[in-house]
């Protein structure tokens, strides 16, 4: 059985020092946090502060209503610990909620906190909670970051039970790819735990405290990639089992029984996905995975991303269909609104309507209609007989023409402008880390509701934050057909290209180069009509420039409808 590594155990040091959590749990004069969206971990159990000794500098005397830089108004203290404090605040200039870490300028970690915040801000990856400002002013150092009121910590999600298989798969995929990108830029987290991982209302997973949390706590590691990888393994283990993969209880979860070592998640809880269970063990155990597989261990986030890519892709669950309630007629619809109800003991006689068209005018009208029908039938019969006679007279010429010109001229011409049914839609993100872009929302494109839509992740700029050239949706027509036009309805003005796979493609291409560009356009309603008819089975609606969505203040593409015609 694999031995446990304690490189990323986020529990209290029992050597006699007071737990940091005991200090963090004390109520402050400014009140207790009502929203757990803080950038530092208000953990049930914390690790020791690292190689540095505890700071001796007293925290700055701040209070609700204090204003920093003339714009950041402090609202509520959510953490006061180890010489620094963290606040929920309001950016009065942009009128939005933000989070702020404040510590004295002479704090032993002030320089490292400023450097970590500025490095994290330069990364600009939307998968991380963004650092908005890092300033030294008036003997204070403060770091301003995003505040996500619609996001939920993984700690809170796990309080009600383990995650569903698809949610756990999405979590480990997105967190691993984000951390791999951060390590490529030389940034590590070192305090990646269930309080630092958030799920937004759109289902995207985001990470807060990159580099900054470790700098605030004085945490360091000689093997930062290994530390973060093991932390991701612990997150996945907890998501699958609702148990913390160490002996100590933490984050509202029970630890593993003592003296049994680290056992695979599928031995802790029945029904755990076997592939995800082995993946968690490969990230957690220093000597590899379970004894039955002998897979090599994952020691970096990049190796973890590769291991996830080699797994069979886990599809989202099918939406459950609920039977609509029986239709109930109201008194208003029955025509009795505002009228006194009839006594149940009195049976109201139902008036019998007179037979239709029984008057003298009605009889005349019936005779006129009958005469017109007889005349129309006679005229039609005469025209049919005349056409048959003409055809009989020219049958020899027709036969000769067919013999001379071949069968091509008898083929019916394809009908132009005829709707083509869409067989299936697939999200297409070949340049992304996990190759996925909200596949669970694809049915909303075909539901006929303009208010529902498929959407991309959100990015820091209209050109996908310079992370990729675009994303799109592959339209499967079921068989190779002639395509004359594709109409796409977006939410916001969007630049788009229409690309097509070769007409003889028997399966859906997965590489971008397999689709040839046929036309392009931009706008909220775009009609993509190639100059020549394209014959293909697979079309790619490829978004190249995104609009800003005012509800999130970021750039993201949204497709509400796609229609294909011949």
N, C-alpha and C positions, 0 to 999 in steps of 0.2 A: 504494500500500500504506500502511496506517495507521501513523503514528509511535507509538512507545511513550511512555507516561508513566511517570515514575519516582517518583510521589508516594508509593507504598506499597512500594517495593523494600526488602525486608528483608535486605540484604546488608551486608558489612563496608565501612566507609569506608577506601579505600586511600590516604588522605592521609598515612599514616605512623603513625597511632595504633595501638596494639595492639588487635587484635580482642577484643571482649568475650567471644567464644566461647572464645578461648584461655584466659581466666580461668575461664570457666564449666566448661570441660572438665577443669580440674585436680581431682584427687581430694581430698576433704577428710578431716580426721581422723575424721569421723563416718561415713565410708563413702560409696560411690557409690550413687545411686538405683537401686533395682530396679524401681520402677514409675514410668513417665513422667508420672503424674498430678500434675504440679506446675503452679502457676498462672503462673509466669514461663517464658519460652521458653528452654530449654537448647538453642539453635539451633546448627546447623552454621555458619550465617552470620548476623550480626546487623547492624542498622543502628546508626549512631552515636546517642548518647544524646539528641539533640535540641538545643534551644536552650540548655539549661543546661549548664554545665561539669560535669565529673565531680566527684562528691562527695568531699571529703577526709576525712570522718569515718570512723574505723575501725569495722568491724562489731563488734557486741557479742560478747563472749566467751560463747558458749553451747555446750552439749554435749548429747548424748543423755541423757535422763533429767531434764533441766531442766524445771521446771514453771512455767507462766505462769498468773497469776490463781488459783492453787491448784487448777486443773482441767485445763489443757491440757499434757499431758506430751509433750515433744519426743522423737521416735523416730529420725528419720533426716533428715539434711540433704540436700536435693535440688538446691539452688542456693546458692552463696555468691559474690556478685557486686556490685561497685559500691557497697559500704557496707551492703548488706542481705543477708539470707539467707532461704531458703524451706525449710520443713520439712514432713515428714509427721509428724503428731502424733495423740494420742488424747485425746478429751474424756472424762475419767474420770467426769464427772457423768452424761452421757448414754450413755457406753460406745459410742462410735462413732469412727471415724477422721475426722480433719479435716486440712486444710492450713493452714499458718501462715506469713505473711511477718513478719519481725522486722527493725526498723531502729532506730538510736538516736533518741531524741527530739530531739536537736539536729542531725539530718541535714538537709541543705538541702531535701529533698523530703518530710520527715515530715508537714508540714501538708497538702500537696497529696494525699499518700497517704491520710491520714485523711479528708479531704473527699471524695475519689473513692470510697473504700470505703463511706462512709455514704450517699452518693448512690446507689451501685449497690444497696445493701441496701434502700433505699426503693422501688426499682423492683419487686422481688418477682416478676419474670417467671421461670417455671420453665424457660424455654428457655436461661437463663443459669445457670452455676454460682453458687450463692447465697453472698453474704457473710453470715456468721453473727454476727460481732462485730468491732468496730474500737475499740481501747482505747489510751490513753496511760497508762502505769503504770511507776513505778520507772525513770525515764529511758529507757524503751523505748516504742516504738510498734509494735503488732502487729495484723495483720488476719487473722481466722480465716474460712476459707471451706470449702465442701463438699469432700469427697474422694470421688471416684467410682471405686471399685476395679473395677467391671465395664465401664468406659468405655475406648475405644481412640482414640488420637489419629489424625487424618487422616494425619499423617506415617507412622505405622506401617501404616495401611491401604494407602497408596500404595507402600510398600516392595515389595509383592508384585505390583504392576501397577495400571493404571488402574481406576477404579470402573466397575461396570456402569451402563448408561444410566439405569435407574430410580433407583439409589443416588445418582448424581450429580445427578439432577433433584430428589430429595428433599433432598439436602444444600443445594443452592443455594436451594431454595424456603424451607426452614426457617430457614437462616441469614439470608437477605434479610428475611423477615418479622420475625424477632427484632430485627435491627438497625434496621429501620424503626420498630418500637415503641420501641426505646431512644432513637433520635434525636428522636422526638416528645416525649420527656421531657427532652431536652437532654443526653443522655449519648452519648458516642462511645467507640469502642474504640481506634483508631489503631495497634494492633498485632495486627490480625486476620490470622493466618497458620496454616499446617497444624498447628502445635503448640497452637493455641488453640481448635481445633474438635474435638469429641469425638463419637463415636457410641456410644450405650449398647447394652446387650445386647438391648433391646427395639426397636432401630432408630431411636430418636429422636436427633437431632443437638442438641448443647448447646455453648454458647460460654463459655469461662472468661476471666477477666481484664478484664471490661468496666470501662473507665475506670481500674482499679487498675494494670494492667500498664503503661499509658502513664505514669501518675504515678510508678511505681517507676523507670522508665527516663528520666523527664524528657522524654518525647516530646510534641510538640504539633503542631498544624496550623492554618493559616488557613482551610482548607476541609475540616473534619472529615467531612462527609457524602461529599464527593468521594473523600477518602482511604479511608474504609471501603468505599465502593462499588467502587473499583478493587481493593481487597484481596479482596472477594468474587469479582470477575472473575478474579483470579489463582488463587484456590482452585478455581474451576470449571475454569479452563484446566488446572491441574495434575491435577484429578480425571479429566479426559477424556483427557489425553495422557501423564501421568506425566512431564511436563517443566515446569520452572519458566519462566514467560513472560518472562524477562529473560536477559541474557547470562551472568550469574554463576550458578554452581551453588549450590543452597541446599536445605535440608531433605531431604538424601539424593537429590535429583533433579538431573539435568543441566539447564543453562540452554540457551537457544536458540543456534544457531550465530551467530557474530559477523557483523556487517555485512549481515544480511539483513532486519533490522527485525522487527516483530511480525507473524507470519503466523497465519492462523486455525487453530484446533485440527484441523479436518478436512483441512488440508494437512500437518499434522505426523504424523498417524496415520490410517491407513485405518479406515473403519467408524465414525467419530465421528458422533454425532447432529447433523444439520445445524442444527436449531433451537437446541440448546445451544451449538454452536460459535459461532453468530452472537450469542447472548446473552453469551457470555464476551467477545467482541470489543466489544460495545456498552458493557460495564462497564469494560473495560480501556483502550480507545483514547479519547483526549480528543476526537478529531475524528469520532467515530462508528464504525460497524461497517465491514464489508468494503466494497470499492468497488462490488461488484455490487448491494448492497442499498440503500446510502445511508440506513440507518436512523439515527434520531437517537440520540445517546449517552445512556446512563443515568448521571446524575451524582449521584443520591441513592438510598439503599436503597428509598425509596418508589417511585421510577420503575422500579427493578429488579423490585419486586414486581408492579407493573402490567404490565411486559413479560412476566413469567412467566405471569401470568393470561391474557394474550392468546395464549399458545402452546397448541397442542393438548395435552391432558393425557396424560402418559406413564403407561401402565398397568404394574403390576408383572408380571414374567414369570410364565407359568403354571408351577406346581410340576411338576417332572419326576416321572413315575411310574416306579417301579422294580419289576420283577417279583419277587415274594417267592420265596425259595428253596423247592425241593421239600420236601414234608413227609417227615421221616425218622422212622420208627418206632424206638423204643428197645427194648432187651431187656426193660425193665420193662413197657412197654406190650404187648409180645408175650406176657407172662405167664410168662417164664422167669427173672424176677429172683430171685436167690438159689438157683437150681438149676444143677447142672452141665450144661454144654452137651453136646448129643448128638453122638456121633461122626459125622463126615461120611460115613464109609463104610457106616454102618448106616441103612437107610431105615426110619423109624418108620411102622408101619401106622396109617392114619387110621380110627378107629372110625366105622362107618356108623350114624347115629341111626335108631331104629325109625320107621316111618311113623306120623304123628300119628293119635290117636284110633282105634287099631285094637282097643282092648280092648272088653269088653262095655259098660262105662260110657260109653266114647267113642261107640259106635254109638247108644246111647240118647240121648245129648246131641245128636247130629246130627239124629235124628228129631224131637226136641223143638223145636229151632231151626227146622227146615223147616216144622213145623206152625204155629209162630208167624208166620213170614213169609207163609204162605198166608192165614192169618186176617187179617193186617194188609192184604194186598192186596185181599181181598174187602171189608173194611170201607171202605177208601178208594174203591173203585169204586162202592159203594153211595152214599156221601156225594156223590161227584161227579155221579152220575146225578140224585140228588135236587136238587142245586143247579142243574143245567141245566134241570130241569123247572120249578123256581120262577122262573128267569130268563125262560123262554119265556112263563110266564103273566103276567109283568109288563112284557114288552117294550114294550107300547103306552104304559104309564104313563111308562116311562123316556124314550121318544121325546118325549112331550109335555113332560116336565120339562126335557129338554135344549133344546127349542124355546123354552120360556118363559124359562128362567133364563140361557140363553147358554152359551158354552163355558168360562166361568171355573170352574165347579164341577167340571169334569172334569180340570183341571190338578192333577197330583200335588203334595201339600204338600212343601216342602223338608225334608230330613232334618236334624234338629238334632243338634249334637254330632259331626258327621262331620268327620274331619280334612281340612284344605285344604292341598294341596301348595304349598310356597313355590318360586316360579320363580327368584327372584334377590334378593340383598341388596345394598344400597348404603350406604356410610358417608355421614353427613349432618352437615356442620359449616358452616352458612351464615354463622356469625359469626366464624369463624376467619380467620387471615391467608391460609392456602393452601386453605381449604375441604376439607381432607382429614384423616381421622382413622383411620389404620391400616387401609386397605382390604384389605391383604394378609391380614389375620387374619379376615375375614368368613366364609370357609368353615368355620372352627372352630365357628361357631354351629350349623351343620347337620350336623356329623360324628357326632353321637350320643355324643360323649365328654364327660362332665361335667367332666373335668380340663382340657379345652382351652377357650379362650374368645377372643372379640374384646375389645379393651380400648381405652380412651381414653388420651390423654396424661395425665400426672399434673400436678396443680395444687397450689397452696399452701393451698387451703382447700376445703371441701366444696361451696361455691358457685362452683366453677371459677375460684378466685382472683379473683372479680369481673371476669373478663375477658370472659365471655360468659354468656348465660342457660342454655345447655345444649348437648348434642350428642346424636346419635342414629343410628338405623339405619332405612333405608327398606326395607320388606318388599314385594316385587313378587309378587303372586299370579298373574300371567300373564294374567288377564282379570278383569273386574268380577264380584264374587261377594258373597253374603250372609255377613257375618262376625258370629258370635255371641260369640266369646271369643278372647283372645290370652293364652297362658301364657308368662311370661318368667322364666327362671332366671338370677339374678345371682350374682356372687361378692361377698358382703357386702351389707348392707341398703342398698338404693338407692331413691330416689324417682323415679317415672317417670310420664309421661303417654302415653296412647294417642291418636294423632291420625290422621285419615283425609283423604285427598284426595277431591275430588268424584267421584261414581260414573261420570261421563261423561268423565273425564280420559283422553285417548288416549296421553299420554306422561307420564313421571315428572316431577312439579313439582320445581323447584329452589329455590323461595323458601319460607321458613318460614310465611308467611301463607297459603300455598295449602293447608295442612293444618289442619283444624278439630279442636279437642280434643273427645274423646268420653267419656273417663273417665281416672282416675288411680289410683295406688296406691303403696305402698312396702313394702319387705321384700326378702328374698333370693329368695323364690319368689312372684311376683305374678301373680294371675289378673285380667286386665283384661276385664271383661264390660260392654259398653254396656247401658244400659237398654233401648234398642230396637236391633233388628238393623241393622247398617250395611252398605250395599252400596257396595263400592269395590274398586279394584284395588291401590291403593297405601296402605299403612299406615306410620305413623311411630312407632317406639318412641323416645320423647324423654326422655333422662335429665336430671333437673333438680337432683338433689342426690347427691353422690358419697360412698361410704364411704372410710374410711382403709384402705389396704392395708398391713399390717404389714411386708411384705417389702421395701417401699421407703420407708415412713414418710411417704408423701404420699397425697393423695386422687386416686383414679382409679376409673372405672367399668369393670366387666367383665361381659359377657353370655356365658353358657355355652350357652343354648338358647332357642329361640323356637318355639312351636307355635301354629298357628291352627286353630280349629274353627268350623264353621258354627253 
